[in-house]
Amino acid sequence: MRKPTHPEKLYLDFDSFFASAEQQLNPALQGRPIAVVPLDSPYTSVIAASREAKPFGVKTGTSVREAREKCPDIVFIEARPDVYVRLHNRILEIIERCVPIAAVRSIDELACTLLESEARQAAELSSRIKRSLRHEFGPVLTCSIGISFNELLAKVAAEMDKPDGFVVLDHADLPGKLLGLALRDLPGISKGMETRLIEAGVTDIAGLWALAPKHARAIWNSVEGERFVAALHGYSVEKPETITRMFGHGRNLPPDWRTPQKVLQCARLLTMSAARRLRRSHHRAGALTYTVGTRRESRTSMDKRFRPARDDHTFLNALNGLHEKFVMSGEMNNISSVTVVLHELSEEQEASRDLFDTRDSRQAQSQWERVSDVLDTIRVRHGSKALNLGPANGPGNYIGSKIAFGRIPAAEDF
């Protein structure tokens, strides 16, 4: 493992991105506490709060009711994922003029690899990026920038001086500048991982820094433990390439969408959205998992396996069968969320023959594949509601096109 002589990773993280985007696009919202929500409903939760709302204790996950109690003047804005994606793409163009982008990590985070000459002028590079963004978008849409030896440390640095901050972590800063952080402040340390570390006697950053590589591997039960501790010490650790293992979408349901018929309608739209992503990635799926959740946070799942397929007809038939089983079992009472996942993936060209395949069944599947391809083409050309297998409307403005961590919807998702 290589230990760089100079910081060679820049991590850029926008501040309160969704809320700042709404304020940037609507000057009347600037300076006011706002919260972005997934649905226009009093029963949903905040997905982003503006910097004016955060001092009141409003943050991601705060319920609308609680947010209004904490901040009576708060303005709720229904999320517009298509708008944020277009803004994101404009942002990438601006940053590329200053420094090449190595990886886009989310809608509001990206990483760049620096030359030694760029690292020597880190402060000037950071200022140039911020000036370019301000010139294009104004003062509302700000970002924080961290620079260090690898993405982990650069991301930590970007979080140290929010909002609109800039921090460099060099060898001389390690581990000193990290010791005031909590374990959960480090990217990749979830609540579960924190529990495992504490059970192993690691309660703070100093203890994490002192871990031997083999001990870290044992705690993580994976080589990722060694990678994490090495990155913390300033070694160059590259992220392994992510392998797509599934395509799925989920949705929290407002009260008027909790009847069995409405749940199925939403699930069908989620299924077709996942299927479109699967086809664009040139995969087939051999299984579908249908999950429903209640307001008591219990979740129940059912699976259906089938010959590897890529057409809406196969997936919707599988979903319909699972939904009928849920209804028959009485599981459709008090449903508050629904999730559909296509998995057991294979490459599109790897279509296998089933022992009981007939010429008619193969011909029928081929016909439904062509129908799905035609539907995809029409949606791209004429809009998301131009033609669908069944109702086109779901809860809220968007089905399956919400912006998730690590995935930015394509234009075809809207």
C-alpha positions in Angstrom: 0.0 0.0 0.0 1.4 3.4 -1.0 1.7 6.4 1.4 1.5 9.6 -0.7 4.0 12.4 0.0 1.4 15.0 -0.7 -2.4 15.3 -0.4 -3.8 14.0 -3.7 -7.6 13.8 -3.2 -10.1 16.7 -3.1 -13.6 16.1 -1.9 -16.3 18.6 -2.5 -19.6 18.5 -0.5 -22.4 21.0 -1.1 -24.0 22.5 1.9 -27.8 21.7 2.5 -27.9 21.0 -1.3 -31.6 20.4 -1.9 -32.7 23.3 0.3 -30.0 25.6 -1.1 -31.0 24.7 -4.6 -34.6 25.8 -3.9 -33.4 29.0 -2.4 -31.0 29.6 -5.4 -33.8 29.0 -7.9 -36.4 31.1 -6.0 -34.9 34.3 -4.5 -38.0 34.8 -2.4 -36.9 31.8 -0.2 -33.5 33.2 0.4 -32.8 33.9 4.1 -35.9 32.0 5.2 -36.0 28.7 7.0 -37.2 26.0 4.5 -37.4 22.3 4.4 -37.6 20.0 1.4 -40.0 17.1 1.8 -40.8 14.1 -0.5 -44.5 14.6 -0.5 -47.0 17.4 0.1 -48.3 15.7 3.2 -48.3 16.5 7.0 -47.3 12.8 7.6 -44.0 12.8 5.9 -40.5 13.8 7.0 -37.8 16.4 6.0 -35.2 15.2 3.5 -33.2 18.5 3.6 -33.3 21.6 5.8 -31.8 25.0 4.9 -29.1 26.5 7.1 -31.7 28.9 8.5 -33.8 26.0 9.7 -31.0 23.9 11.2 -30.5 26.2 14.3 -34.1 25.4 15.3 -33.3 21.7 15.4 -34.8 20.8 12.0 -32.8 18.2 10.2 -33.1 15.3 7.9 -35.7 12.9 9.3 -37.6 15.5 11.3 -41.3 15.0 10.9 -43.3 17.8 9.3 -45.3 18.2 12.5 -42.2 18.5 14.7 -40.5 20.8 12.2 -43.4 23.2 12.3 -43.5 23.1 16.1 -39.8 23.9 16.3 -39.9 26.5 13.6 -43.4 28.0 13.0 -42.2 30.2 10.1 -40.7 27.3 8.2 -41.6 26.8 4.5 -42.1 23.3 3.2 -41.1 22.7 -0.4 -42.0 19.4 -2.3 -38.8 17.9 -3.8 -38.2 18.3 -7.5 -35.6 15.7 -8.3 -35.5 16.5 -12.1 -34.6 20.1 -11.3 -31.8 19.0 -8.9 -30.4 16.7 -11.4 -30.2 19.4 -14.1 -28.6 21.7 -11.6 -26.1 19.0 -10.6 -25.1 18.5 -14.3 -24.5 22.3 -14.6 -22.4 22.2 -11.5 -20.2 19.4 -12.9 -19.5 21.5 -16.0 -18.4 24.4 -13.8 -16.1 22.3 -11.6 -14.6 20.5 -14.6 -13.3 23.9 -15.8 -11.2 24.2 -12.6 -10.1 20.6 -12.0 -11.0 17.2 -13.6 -13.6 15.2 -11.7 -12.5 11.7 -10.8 -15.8 10.4 -9.4 -19.3 11.6 -8.7 -20.3 10.1 -5.3 -23.8 11.5 -5.0 -26.0 14.4 -6.2 -24.0 16.8 -3.9 -20.6 15.1 -3.5 -17.7 14.5 -5.8 -14.0 13.6 -5.7 -11.0 14.9 -7.7 -7.5 13.6 -8.0 -4.8 16.3 -7.7 -1.4 16.7 -9.3 1.4 17.6 -7.0 1.4 21.1 -8.3 -2.3 21.5 -7.6 -1.8 20.1 -4.1 0.8 22.8 -3.4 -1.7 25.4 -4.3 -4.7 23.8 -2.6 -6.1 27.0 -1.1 -5.9 28.8 -4.4 -7.6 25.9 -6.2 -10.4 25.8 -3.6 -11.0 29.5 -3.9 -11.1 29.2 -7.7 -13.8 26.5 -7.5 -15.9 28.5 -5.1 -15.5 31.7 -7.1 -16.6 29.9 -10.3 -19.7 28.5 -8.6 -20.5 31.9 -7.0 -20.2 33.6 -10.4 -22.5 31.1 -12.0 -25.1 30.6 -9.3 -24.7 33.4 -6.8 -23.9 33.2 -3.0 -26.6 30.7 -1.9 -25.3 27.5 -3.3 -22.1 27.0 -1.3 -19.8 24.0 -0.9 -17.2 22.7 1.6 -13.9 21.3 0.3 -11.5 18.9 2.0 -8.1 17.8 0.7 -6.0 14.9 2.0 -4.3 11.7 0.9 -7.4 9.6 0.1 -11.1 10.0 -0.2 -11.9 9.0 3.4 -9.7 11.7 4.9 -10.7 14.3 2.3 -14.4 13.7 3.0 -13.7 14.0 6.8 -11.9 17.3 6.1 -14.8 18.6 4.0 -17.1 18.0 7.0 -14.9 19.9 9.5 -15.7 23.4 8.6 -19.2 23.6 7.2 -20.7 25.6 5.7 -18.6 27.0 2.9 -15.4 25.6 4.5 -11.9 24.5 3.4 -9.7 22.1 5.3 -6.4 20.3 4.4 -5.3 17.2 6.4 -1.6 16.6 5.9 0.6 14.0 7.6 1.4 16.5 10.4 -2.3 16.8 11.2 -2.8 13.1 11.8 -4.1 11.9 14.1 -4.3 15.1 16.1 -7.0 16.9 14.1 -9.1 13.7 14.2 -9.1 13.1 17.9 -12.0 15.4 18.7 -14.3 13.5 16.4 -16.7 10.8 17.4 -16.5 7.4 15.8 -19.8 8.1 14.0 -18.4 11.2 12.5 -16.2 9.1 10.2 -17.8 8.0 6.8 -18.5 4.3 6.9 -18.9 4.0 10.7 -22.6 3.2 11.0 -24.5 2.6 14.3 -24.0 -1.1 13.9 -20.2 -0.8 13.2 -19.9 1.6 16.1 -21.4 -1.1 18.4 -19.0 -3.7 17.1 -16.0 -1.4 17.7 -17.2 -0.6 21.2 -17.6 -4.3 21.9 -14.0 -4.8 20.8 -12.8 -2.1 23.2 -12.5 0.8 20.6 -14.5 3.7 22.0 -12.8 6.7 20.3 -10.6 7.8 17.4 -7.4 7.2 19.3 -8.4 3.6 19.9 -9.3 3.2 16.2 -6.0 4.7 15.1 -4.1 2.2 17.3 -5.9 -0.9 15.8 -3.6 -3.5 14.2 -4.6 -4.4 10.7 -5.5 -8.0 11.6 -7.6 -6.8 14.5 -9.5 -4.3 12.2 -10.1 -7.1 9.7 -11.6 -9.2 12.5 -13.9 -6.4 13.7 -15.2 -5.7 10.2 -15.1 -9.4 9.4 -13.7 -8.2 6.1 -10.6 -6.8 4.5 -12.5 -3.5 4.5 -11.4 -3.2 8.1 -7.7 -3.1 7.1 -8.5 -0.7 4.2 -10.3 1.7 6.6 -7.6 1.9 9.2 -4.9 2.2 6.5 -6.8 5.1 4.9 -7.1 6.7 8.4 -3.3 6.6 8.6 -3.0 8.4 5.3 -2.3 5.6 2.9 -3.7 5.7 -0.6 -6.6 3.3 -0.6 -8.7 3.1 -3.8 -12.4 2.2 -3.5 -13.1 -1.1 -5.2 -15.5 -0.9 -8.2 -19.1 -1.2 -7.2 -20.9 -4.2 -8.7 -24.6 -3.7 -9.4 -26.5 -6.5 -7.7 -30.1 -5.3 -7.9 -32.4 -2.6 -9.2 -35.1 -1.4 -6.8 -37.3 1.4 -5.6 -39.3 2.1 -2.5 -41.9 4.6 -1.5 -43.4 5.9 1.8 -47.2 6.1 1.3 -49.5 8.9 2.4 -52.7 7.9 4.2 -54.8 8.0 1.0 -52.5 5.5 -0.7 -52.8 2.7 1.9 -55.6 0.6 0.4 -54.6 -2.7 -1.2 -55.5 -1.4 -4.7 -53.5 1.8 -4.2 -50.5 -0.1 -2.8 -50.5 -2.3 -5.9 -50.8 0.7 -8.2 -47.7 2.3 -6.6 -45.8 -1.1 -6.6 -46.5 -1.5 -10.3 -45.1 1.9 -11.0 -42.0 1.2 -8.9 -41.5 -2.1 -10.7 -41.6 -0.5 -14.1 -39.2 2.2 -13.1 -36.7 -0.4 -11.8 -37.2 -2.4 -15.0 -36.3 0.6 -17.2 -33.1 1.1 -15.2 -32.4 -2.7 -15.6 -32.8 -2.5 -19.4 -30.6 0.6 -19.7 -27.9 -1.3 -17.9 -28.3 -4.3 -20.2 -29.2 -6.8 -17.5 -31.8 -9.4 -16.9 -33.3 -10.3 -13.5 -34.3 -13.7 -12.3 -36.2 -12.7 -9.2 -38.5 -10.0 -7.7 -38.8 -9.2 -4.0 -41.9 -7.3 -2.8 -41.8 -5.7 0.6 -44.5 -3.9 2.5 -44.0 -2.0 5.8 -46.3 -0.7 8.5 -46.2 2.4 10.6 -44.9 0.2 13.5 -41.8 -0.2 11.3 -42.3 -3.9 10.8 -41.6 -5.2 7.3 -42.7 -8.3 5.4 -41.2 -9.6 2.2 -42.1 -12.2 -0.4 -40.0 -13.4 -3.4 -40.8 -14.7 -6.8 -38.3 -16.4 -9.1 -38.6 -16.8 -12.8 -36.6 -17.4 -16.0 -34.1 -14.4 -16.4 -36.2 -11.6 -18.0 -36.1 -7.9 -18.9 -39.7 -7.2 -19.8 -42.4 -5.4 -17.8 -44.9 -8.1 -18.4 -42.9 -10.8 -16.6 -42.1 -8.5 -13.7 -45.7 -7.3 -13.3 -47.1 -10.8 -13.4 -44.7 -11.8 -10.6 -45.7 -8.7 -8.6 -49.4 -9.3 -9.1 -49.1 -12.9 -7.7 -47.1 -11.7 -4.7 -49.6 -8.9 -4.0 -52.5 -11.4 -4.1 -50.7 -13.5 -1.5 -50.2 -10.5 0.7 -53.9 -9.7 0.5 -54.9 -13.3 1.2 -52.6 -13.4 4.3 -54.1 -10.2 5.7 -50.7 -8.3 5.4 -52.3 -5.4 3.6 -53.6 -3.7 6.8 -52.0 -0.3 7.8 -49.4 -0.4 5.1 -47.2 2.7 5.1 -44.4 1.8 2.7 -43.7 -0.4 -0.3 -40.5 -1.6 -2.0 -39.9 -3.6 -5.1 -36.4 -5.1 -6.0 -35.3 -6.9 -9.1 -32.3 -9.1 -8.4 -30.4 -12.3 -9.3 -29.0 -10.3 -12.2 -27.3 -11.6 -15.4 -26.0 -9.9 -18.5 -28.7 -9.2 -21.1 -27.1 -11.4 -23.7 -26.8 -14.3 -21.3 -30.4 -15.5 -21.7 -30.6 -19.1 -20.7 -33.0 -21.8 -21.9 -35.3 -23.4 -19.4 -35.9 -27.1 -19.6 -39.7 -26.6 -20.1 -39.4 -23.7 -22.5 -41.5 -24.0 -25.6 -41.2 -22.2 -28.9 -44.5 -20.3 -28.0 -43.2 -19.2 -24.6 -39.9 -17.9 -26.0 -41.8 -16.1 -28.8 -44.2 -14.5 -26.2 -41.3 -13.3 -24.0 -39.5 -11.9 -27.1 -42.7 -10.0 -28.0 -43.1 -8.5 -24.5 -39.4 -7.5 -24.6 -40.1 -5.5 -27.8 -43.2 -3.9 -26.2 -41.1 -2.8 -23.2 -38.4 -1.4 -25.5 -41.0 0.6 -27.4 -42.5 1.9 -24.2 -39.1 3.1 -23.1 -38.5 4.9 -26.4 -41.9 6.6 -26.3 -41.3 7.8 -22.7 -38.0 9.3 -23.6 -39.4 11.1 -26.6 -42.8 12.2 -25.3 -42.5 12.3 -21.5 -42.9 9.9 -18.6 -46.7 9.7 -18.7 -47.0 9.3 -22.5 -47.7 5.6 -22.4 -47.7 3.0 -19.5 -48.9 -0.5 -18.7 -51.6 0.7 -16.3 -52.1 3.9 -14.4 -49.3 6.5 -14.7 -50.0 8.4 -11.5 -48.5 7.5 -8.1 -48.1 9.3 -4.7 -46.3 12.5 -5.1 -44.7 13.9 -8.2 -42.2 11.2 -8.8 -42.2 7.5 -8.8 -38.8 5.7 -8.6 -36.9 8.8 -9.6 -36.0 10.0 -6.1 -32.3 10.8 -5.5 -30.7 8.1 -3.4 -27.3 8.0 -1.9 -24.8 7.0 -4.6 -27.3 7.1 -7.4 -28.4 10.0 -9.5 -31.4 9.5 -11.7 -31.0 9.7 -15.4 -33.2 12.0 -17.4 -35.1 8.9 -18.6 -36.3 8.3 -15.0 -38.5 11.3 -15.0 
